[in-house]
């Protein structure tokens, strides 16, 4: 794909993405910006929960590994599917905690004595042995996954897409990068990374 046709395809893709409910800004990231995001995310994951935990953001890594990576700014109208689990707590190779926005699933967990529901979206096994020592050993960590959404699967011109959730460090970096290109005054704005291949 030559540079002219690539640009034309990408502009059409960005127009379609802007038509997705809740997306208020779309910007392509260059290699330097992607490298900075990678480094910032690594720093954030080492200092997760104010240094009390460790994290691995596999979703951001995947988004950055695609042919194109976009920063998507979203408002409160943007919704993830209810069954999307974007964060898991891993201990000794086992998933002992997970997130869900599905209220029916949350109700089921609340009735199950084997689990504890925290903040109405995070569920953890009651017998999970989580402490500073297990985090320090690397046996316990938070895993952030990317997701695929129907809205993006239906967009012509892209394939293998991954939507991921960067840390506040990256969000602040991206706000600074694009502050002159859109209004970022809404305190409820969020930023996601969408990586995909053209095709």
N, C-alpha and C positions, 0 to 999 in steps of 0.2 A: 504494500500500500504506500504510494508516494505521499509526500508531505501535504500536497494540495488536497488530495482525496481524503487523507486522514483528517485534515482540519475540517473539511466539509462534513464528514461522518460524525466527528466529535461534536460539532456545533448542533447537529440534528439530535444527537443523543442528549446533550445538555438541555436542549429545549424540551425534550420529552421528560427528562428528569424534573425539570422545573414545574411540569404539570402534575407531578405527584403531590397529593394533599400534604400540606405541612412543610414542604421544602421551600425555603425563601432565598436561598443562595447556593450557587454551584460554581466551584472554581477548580480548574485543573492544577495539580501540583507538579512542580518541576523536580528534577533529581536532587538538587540541593535542599529543597524543602522536605522531600521524602527522607533524606539522610538525617536532617535535623529532627524530624518526627521520630525516626527510629531510635536515635540517641536519647531524646527526651523521654520516650516511652520506657526505655530500659532503665533510666534513672528513676522514673516514677514507680516502676514495678519493684525496684530494690527498696523503696521507701514506702511501701504500701501500708495503709493504716497507721500512718505516722511512725513508720519504722518497726511496728510490731509484727507485721506480716510480710510475706513475699508474694509476688504475683507474676504471671506470665500472660502476656497479651498476644495470643496466637492469632486472633482476629486481625489486629493491626498489622502483624507481620505478613499475613496473607494478602491483605489489601494493598500493602506496599510492594508486594512481589508481582502484581499484575502489570500488564502493559500500560494501563492508564490508572492513575489514582486521583480521585476527586475529593475535595472537601465539600461536604453538604451541610449547610446551616439549616436547622429545622426549628419550627416553633411548636407550641403545644398541640397543634392539630395533627402532627405526625404520629402515627401509631405503629407499634410493632405488633406482630401477631401474638395472640395470647399464649401460644405454646412455645414461644421463643425463650430458650434458656441461654442467656448471654454470659452468665458467670456461674462457675462451679467451684466448690471448695474440695480440693483433692488431698487425701491423707493416705500415705502408704499405697498409692496407686488406686485407691477407692474413692468414688464420689460420695462425700459425706454431707455435702450441702449444695443447694442449687437455688437459682432465682426462677420465679414465674410470676406473670401478671394475670394468670387465669384464676379468677376468684373462686371458681368451683374446685380447682385443684387445691387452693389454699385452704378451703373449708375442710376438704378431706384430710389434709395434713394436720389441721387443728384438732380433728377428732382422733387422730392416730397418736397414741401415747409414746410411740417410738421417735417422734419428731418434735422439734420446737420451731415455731414460726416467729421470725424476727422481722419487724418493720412491715409486716403484711406482704412481703414479696420474697423474702429469703427464708429458706427452710433448711434446718440442719438436724442431723441425727442426734438424738439425745445422748447416745453413748460414745459419740465421737471424742477421741482424746486429742484435743487441740490445746496447745500451749506455746509459749515462746520458744521452748526447746525444740519442739517439732518443726516450727517455722524456721528456726536457725539452722536446723539440720538439712533443710531442703525437702524433707519428706512431706511437708504440708505447705500448700500454696493455693492461691486463688487463680483459677484459669479463666481467662476471658476469651470467648469464642466469637467468631464472626457468624453472620446469618445470611441466608438468601431469602429475598422477598419476591412474591409474585409480581409486585409492581415493577420491579427491575427486570425480572425474567422475561416480561412481555415487551420490553423495549428492543426494537430492532437495531442491530448494529453492535450489540454487546453480548459477550458470553463469559461464563465462569466468574460471575460477579460474587464479591464478598463485601458485605456491609459490616463495619466494625466500629467499636466504641473506644475512642482514645481517652487518655487520662486528662485531668484538669490542666496539667502542664502543657499538653499538646493543644488543648482547647485555647488556652491563653496565647500560645504562640500563633495559632491560626487566626484568632481575633486580631492580633497585632498585624499580621500579614495582610489582611483584607479589610482593615478598618476604613480605608479610603475608597473602597469599592462597593460597600453596602452599609446600611444603617444597622449597627450592632448594639443599639441602646436597650433593646428588649432583654430584661434580665432572665427571661425564661427561654432564651435561645439555647440550643444545644448544637454540637457539631459532631458529625459522623464522617467516617472515611468509606468511600466506595471504590473498590478496586475491581477492574474487569479487563478482559482482553477484547480487542476489536474483531468483529467477524460476523 
